[in-house]
Amino acid sequence: GVKKAIDTIPHVFRQQWHYIGLDSIDHTLSEIEAFESDHDPDGHILTPSHFPGIQDTTQVLIKPVVMNFIDGMETDGWPGITIIKLLESRHLAFTGADSTLYYLDSDKALIKRHLVDTNTPTPGYYDIYSRLDEEMKSQQLQHNVGEEEEGGLKKKEKTEDEMEMDREEEEMAQKALLYEGLLKLRFPLLVKPANSSSSRGISTKSVVDTPEEAYERAMETKRVWGPVYVEEYITGREYTALVSGSSATGIKVYKVLERVFRSEIPERERMLTHDMKWGENNYGADETVKTAQWWMQVCSEADQERLQAIAKSIYASFGGNGYCRMDLREDHRSGEVYVVDVNANCSIDEDEDCAMGKILKASGLTLGQFFSILMEDAIHVRDNLVAKSKGHAHTDLKNLATLAAIGGTKRPNASTGAEDGGAHKNIRVSA
């Protein structure tokens, strides 16, 4: 589907696909860089006659663009931020978030902190147990082992009673600190895993009314999902907005969808828990589907104007770039709209049962047209970076022909692994 979509984009000269191991990414990027040229593969100078619709120029350049679909964390064994940084260091045009936003969005607590730091409208939160806490605990353990080895004497091992007493003291201190932080927030609260997606770890029990409930639920969540945080739970209408571009290149907001929950569902349970999202027959095309507990609908024109302006402002405030889909909640009491989730490099699909497909159709766009917007923005970002290094800005894109490159996927075809002889997971790159 992606190949066919790219084939529909005007001025895409050609696309190639390669399956590679992470150990050969440098070689492939060098090949992609070599595509930038004012000649075709046969050595002929490119002219506007090669590309109907390109005017007012005597020269056409081929610009390589990497369509970047990478969404791995690397700790899970799949390509992630290392590839993004490589693309940046090579000054290659690529779609999707830059390495800064990609890193922040890899941990929901990190992006949450960033939203607060940039004064972006978002519910208040408290970071109960973060990835940083895990790293510090690991470093402390290694430090203690190192001290024992250096001293040559092994510390006297504690009895089980002594260790249990230490645990109780640590838990009491942790609880006191946690309660102090929680009491600064407005209840009810929503307990959320920091390193999960697709509503994993979220259930109706995740909404809590007291610090005691928040602590118990957080510890349960932590045991299964690791890092965890809580945020103020906003009851009210829920929206999802697709946005692309950046403040530097121009921000585009597409048609906003509302997630509608059946009115019989209690107000505080109207959210996408894992069961609600993935339970059999829970989702329906609209309210006429009797089994449907929720559905998505395109917001009215009056709401579009209001919500698109809000989405654009929110996206700009936290430095959004590439493309992302944001989940928004409108407080039923105040009417204020908050961003509750940021999905940089969100999944792309034309299926109208998914948010992306429904948004593109409502916006009057094909998948190929959306890719074209992303590619043009990627070229603009890249050329501005190169131009700045030379002391002048570049803004004219209309005369550029593009060469599509499809960047790695999180779940590539495992059967290609043996071909490259690499021990790493493969990523798929084409140029």
C-alpha positions in Angstrom: 0.0 0.0 0.0 2.8 2.4 0.8 4.6 1.7 -2.5 1.4 2.3 -4.5 0.7 5.5 -2.5 4.2 6.9 -3.3 3.8 6.1 -7.0 0.9 8.5 -7.1 2.9 11.5 -5.9 3.8 13.9 -8.7 7.6 14.4 -9.3 8.7 11.3 -7.4 11.4 10.0 -9.8 11.7 6.5 -8.5 11.7 4.4 -5.3 13.9 1.5 -4.4 13.6 -0.9 -1.4 16.4 -2.6 0.5 16.4 -4.9 3.5 19.4 -4.2 5.7 20.8 -4.9 9.1 21.6 -2.1 11.5 25.3 -2.8 10.9 25.0 -1.8 7.3 22.9 1.4 7.7 25.9 3.7 7.0 26.5 2.1 3.6 22.8 2.4 2.7 22.7 6.1 3.8 25.7 6.8 1.6 23.9 5.2 -1.3 20.9 7.4 -0.7 23.1 10.6 -0.5 24.5 9.7 -3.9 21.1 10.1 -5.4 21.1 13.9 -5.1 21.8 15.0 -8.7 20.8 17.1 -11.6 21.2 14.0 -13.9 19.0 11.0 -14.5 20.4 7.5 -14.0 21.5 7.4 -17.7 23.6 10.6 -17.2 21.2 13.0 -19.0 20.6 16.5 -17.5 17.2 16.7 -16.1 14.9 19.4 -17.5 11.2 20.4 -16.8 10.1 18.2 -19.7 10.8 15.2 -17.4 8.3 16.4 -14.9 5.0 17.9 -16.1 3.9 20.7 -13.9 7.4 22.0 -13.0 7.8 25.5 -14.6 10.0 28.6 -14.4 13.3 26.7 -14.3 16.0 25.3 -16.5 17.3 22.9 -14.0 15.7 20.2 -11.9 17.4 18.5 -8.9 16.7 15.1 -7.6 16.4 15.3 -3.8 16.5 12.0 -1.8 13.9 11.8 1.0 13.8 9.1 3.6 10.2 8.2 4.5 10.8 7.4 8.2 8.4 5.0 9.9 10.8 4.0 12.7 9.0 3.8 16.1 11.2 1.4 18.1 12.8 2.2 21.5 16.0 0.2 20.9 15.6 -1.2 24.4 12.9 -3.4 22.9 15.4 -4.6 20.2 13.9 -2.5 17.4 15.5 0.5 15.5 14.9 3.9 17.1 16.6 7.2 17.9 20.0 6.1 16.7 18.7 6.0 13.1 17.1 9.4 13.5 20.4 10.9 14.7 22.2 9.3 11.9 19.8 10.9 9.4 20.3 14.2 11.0 24.1 14.0 11.1 24.1 13.2 7.4 21.8 16.1 6.6 19.4 13.8 4.8 15.8 14.9 4.3 13.5 12.6 6.3 9.9 12.6 7.4 8.8 12.3 11.0 9.9 13.8 14.3 13.4 15.0 14.9 15.6 13.2 17.5 14.6 15.6 20.3 10.9 15.0 20.0 11.4 11.3 19.2 13.3 10.9 22.5 10.7 12.8 24.5 7.9 10.8 23.0 9.6 7.5 23.8 8.5 8.0 27.5 5.1 9.4 28.3 6.4 10.9 31.5 9.2 12.7 29.6 6.8 14.3 27.1 4.5 15.1 29.9 7.3 17.0 31.7 8.1 18.8 28.4 4.5 19.8 28.0 4.5 21.4 31.4 7.9 23.0 30.9 6.6 24.7 27.7 3.4 25.9 29.3 1.3 23.7 27.0 -2.2 23.1 28.2 -2.1 19.7 29.8 -3.5 18.1 33.0 -1.4 18.4 36.1 0.7 15.3 36.8 3.1 13.6 39.2 5.9 11.3 38.1 5.7 8.4 40.6 8.4 6.1 39.2 10.3 7.2 36.1 12.8 5.7 33.7 15.4 8.0 35.4 14.6 6.3 38.7 15.3 2.9 37.2 18.6 4.1 35.7 19.7 5.7 39.0 18.8 2.5 40.9 20.8 0.4 38.5 23.8 2.8 38.7 23.7 2.8 42.5 23.6 -1.0 42.5 26.7 -1.1 40.2 28.4 1.5 42.4 27.8 -0.6 45.5 29.2 -3.7 43.8 32.2 -1.7 42.7 32.9 -0.4 46.2 32.8 -4.0 47.6 35.2 -5.2 44.9 37.6 -2.3 45.4 37.6 -2.7 49.2 38.4 -6.3 48.9 36.0 -7.1 51.7 32.4 -8.1 51.2 30.0 -6.3 53.4 28.2 -8.4 56.0 25.0 -9.6 54.5 21.8 -8.4 56.2 19.3 -10.8 57.7 15.9 -11.2 56.1 14.4 -9.2 59.0 16.9 -6.4 58.5 16.1 -6.3 54.7 12.4 -6.3 55.4 12.8 -3.4 57.8 14.8 -1.5 55.2 12.1 -2.1 52.6 9.4 -0.9 55.0 11.3 2.3 55.8 11.9 3.0 52.1 8.2 2.4 51.3 7.1 4.7 54.1 9.4 7.5 53.0 8.3 7.0 49.4 4.6 7.1 50.4 5.1 10.3 52.3 6.8 12.0 49.4 4.2 10.6 47.0 1.2 11.7 49.0 2.7 15.2 49.3 2.9 15.4 45.5 -0.5 13.9 44.8 -2.3 16.3 47.2 -1.2 19.1 45.0 -3.3 17.7 42.1 -7.1 17.8 41.5 -8.8 14.4 42.0 -9.8 12.1 40.4 -6.5 11.0 38.9 -5.5 8.7 36.1 -2.7 6.2 36.7 -0.7 5.6 33.5 2.3 3.5 32.4 5.0 5.7 31.0 6.4 3.1 28.5 3.4 1.6 26.9 1.1 2.3 24.0 -2.3 1.3 22.6 -3.9 1.8 26.0 -2.0 -1.1 27.5 -2.1 -0.9 31.3 -5.2 1.3 31.3 -8.5 0.1 32.8 -11.4 1.6 34.6 -9.5 0.9 37.8 -6.8 3.3 36.6 -9.1 6.2 37.7 -8.6 6.8 41.4 -10.1 9.2 44.0 -7.6 9.2 46.9 -3.8 9.3 47.4 -4.1 5.8 48.9 -5.9 4.4 45.8 -3.4 6.2 43.6 -0.4 4.6 45.4 -1.9 1.1 45.3 -2.8 1.3 41.7 0.6 2.8 40.8 2.4 0.0 42.5 0.3 -2.6 40.7 1.0 -0.9 37.4 4.7 -0.6 38.1 5.0 -4.3 38.8 3.7 -5.1 35.3 4.7 -2.1 33.2 7.6 -0.4 34.9 7.7 3.4 35.0 4.4 5.0 36.0 2.9 8.5 36.5 -0.5 10.0 37.4 -2.3 12.9 35.9 -5.5 14.8 36.6 -8.4 12.9 34.9 -10.3 15.3 32.7 -14.0 14.3 32.1 -15.5 15.6 29.0 -15.4 15.3 25.2 -12.4 13.6 23.7 -10.8 14.5 20.3 -7.9 13.3 18.2 -6.0 15.7 15.9 -3.5 15.0 13.2 -0.9 17.8 12.7 2.2 18.0 10.5 5.0 20.5 9.8 6.6 22.8 12.3 6.7 26.5 13.3 9.6 27.0 11.0 8.1 25.3 7.9 4.4 25.9 8.6 1.9 23.9 10.6 -0.9 22.0 9.0 -3.9 20.7 11.0 -6.2 18.2 9.4 -9.8 17.5 10.2 -10.3 16.8 13.9 -12.2 13.7 15.0 -14.3 13.2 18.2 -14.3 9.9 20.0 -17.9 9.5 21.1 -18.8 7.1 23.9 -22.3 5.6 24.3 -24.3 7.7 26.7 -25.1 4.8 29.0 -21.4 4.5 29.9 -20.7 6.3 33.2 -18.9 9.6 32.6 -15.7 8.7 34.3 -15.5 5.5 32.3 -15.7 7.2 28.9 -12.1 6.7 27.9 -10.1 4.3 25.8 -9.1 1.7 28.2 -7.4 -1.4 26.7 -10.6 -3.4 26.9 -12.7 -0.5 25.4 -10.2 -0.1 22.5 -9.5 -3.7 21.7 -12.5 -5.6 23.1 -14.5 -7.5 20.5 -17.3 -5.5 18.9 -16.7 -2.5 21.2 -15.8 -0.2 18.3 -18.5 0.6 15.7 -18.7 2.8 12.6 -21.4 4.9 14.4 -24.1 4.8 17.0 -26.3 2.6 14.8 -24.1 -0.3 15.5 -25.9 -1.8 18.5 -22.8 -3.4 20.1 -20.7 -0.3 19.7 -19.5 1.3 22.9 -17.6 4.0 21.1 -17.1 5.4 17.6 -15.3 8.3 15.8 -17.0 11.1 14.0 -15.7 14.2 12.2 -16.3 17.3 14.3 -18.8 19.9 13.1 -17.4 22.9 11.1 -17.9 25.2 14.1 -15.9 22.8 16.3 -13.3 22.3 13.5 -12.4 26.0 13.4 -12.1 26.2 17.2 -10.3 22.8 17.7 -7.9 23.2 14.8 -6.7 26.6 16.1 -6.2 25.0 19.6 -4.4 22.0 18.1 -2.1 24.3 16.1 -1.3 26.4 19.2 -0.6 23.3 21.3 1.6 21.7 18.6 3.6 24.9 18.3 4.0 25.4 22.0 5.8 22.0 22.6 7.9 22.3 19.4 6.0 19.8 17.3 7.6 18.7 14.1 7.3 16.0 11.4 3.8 14.7 12.1 1.9 13.5 15.1 -1.5 12.7 16.3 -2.6 14.4 19.6 -5.4 13.2 21.9 -7.3 16.1 23.4 -9.8 16.4 26.2 -12.3 19.2 26.8 -13.1 19.8 30.5 -16.9 19.6 30.8 -16.8 22.2 33.6 -14.4 24.9 32.2 -14.5 24.2 28.5 -10.7 24.3 28.4 -9.0 21.9 26.0 -6.0 19.9 27.2 -3.6 17.7 25.4 -3.5 14.3 27.1 -1.3 12.3 24.7 1.2 13.0 21.9 1.9 10.3 19.3 4.9 11.4 17.3 5.4 9.3 14.1 1.9 7.9 14.6 0.8 4.8 12.6 -0.3 5.6 9.0 -3.1 3.8 7.5 -5.9 4.4 5.0 -8.3 2.1 6.7 -11.3 4.2 7.8 -11.7 2.1 11.0 -8.5 3.8 12.2 -8.2 7.5 13.1 -5.6 8.2 10.4 -7.7 6.8 7.6 -10.8 8.6 8.8 -8.9 11.9 9.1 -7.4 11.7 5.7 -10.7 10.9 4.0 -12.4 13.8 5.9 -9.6 16.1 4.8 -10.0 15.1 1.2 -6.5 13.5 1.0 -5.2 10.3 -0.3 -2.3 8.5 1.4 -0.1 9.6 -1.4 -1.1 13.2 -1.1 -0.3 13.1 2.7 3.1 11.5 2.0 3.7 14.4 -0.5 3.1 17.0 2.2 5.4 15.2 4.6 8.1 14.9 1.9 7.9 18.5 0.9 8.2 19.5 4.6 11.2 17.2 5.0 13.0 18.8 2.1 12.3 22.2 3.5 13.7 21.3 6.9 16.8 19.8 5.3 17.5 22.6 2.9 17.0 25.3 5.6 19.6 23.5 7.8 22.1 23.2 4.9 21.4 26.9 3.9 21.9 28.1 7.5 25.3 26.4 7.6 26.1 28.4 4.5 24.7 31.7 5.9 21.5 32.1 3.9 18.0 30.7 4.1 16.3 28.6 1.5 12.6 28.7 1.0 11.8 27.8 -2.6 10.6 24.2 -3.0 8.5 24.3 -6.1 11.2 23.3 -8.5 12.4 20.2 -6.6 11.8 16.7 -7.9 11.9 14.1 -5.1 13.3 10.6 -4.8 11.3 8.6 -2.2 13.0 6.6 0.4 11.1 4.4 2.8 12.6 4.3 6.3 12.7 1.4 8.7 9.7 -0.2 10.3 9.4 -1.4 13.9 8.3 -4.9 12.8 10.2 -5.8 9.6 10.1 -9.2 7.9 12.1 -11.4 10.2 13.0 -13.8 7.4 15.3 -11.2 5.9 17.6 -11.3 8.9 19.9 -14.1 7.8 20.4 -12.5 4.4 22.6 -9.7 5.9 24.3 -11.8 8.5 23.7 -9.2 11.1 22.8 -10.1 14.7 20.7 -6.9 15.0 17.0 -6.6 14.0 16.6 -5.5 10.4 15.2 -2.2 9.3 13.7 -1.6 5.9 15.1 1.3 3.9 14.5 2.2 0.3 15.6 5.0 -1.9 
